[in-house]
Amino acid sequence: MEPTTAFKSENLIDAEQVAAYLIENPSFFTQFPQIIEQISIPHTHKGSVSLVELQSEQLRKKVRSLSHKLNQLISIAKQNEAIYRIYADLNLRILKSTNLGDLKFILEEVIQENLQLSSVTLKPFKGAHALPEIQRRLFIEKRFKIHKFFFGRLSDHERKLLFADQEANSVALLLIGDLGELGILAIGSKDPGHFNPDMDTLLITQLQQFLGVLLPKMLTY
């Protein structure tokens, strides 16, 4: 006699129940190892494979993925090391500079050639080439409300005041001096997203500190 429909529905096990059971009982295949060889799983390219073959393939994919991520991390680490060395060399060179002209030349050479950024300018607040007072107040009140640095984009007017005709689609602005009284170092990039508020500030803050030590000796008050 055939079982009734009601009896069938009460005893059917759906896929979710099977999956849940296997997850809750990880030793199932240890208790029934013969099942592993009997299971045949549909495969996109091979028709069907055993559970062991599928596990091996998934493991290989995971290893390849981890290897790719590791290579990416190694590449980033090498880039960071190269950038660190450039900044370390820059700091040593500017410490040996004796006048404002030499300092500006070193900054331009290293930042534009070695770091491959499009523009750099140092605007002191005192001396023959000082940034006018009204422009100084504009930048301090608008861009340095909280920190002594700014990363992001400037208005066309601000960009022309600092960089003239040089390209600067995103910028790093560093206010120099313990109280921000010495000047502004402005660095520009062609890439609109290169300088952004989330970037790391360690190396560029060290440069800011070195300039804070040097500039008082070079500026005429």
Salt bridges, closest charged atoms under 4 A:
GLU57 OE1 - HIS43 NE2 2.87
GLU57 OE2 - LYS61 NZ 3.69
GLU81 OE2 - ARG85 NH2 3.05
GLU109 OE1 - ARG93 NH2 2.61
GLU133 OE1 - ARG136 NH1 3.79
GLU133 OE2 - ARG137 NE 3.10
ASP156 OD1 - ARG159 NH2 2.41
GLU158 OE2 - LYS142 NZ 3.75
GLU158 OE1 - ARG143 NH2 2.69
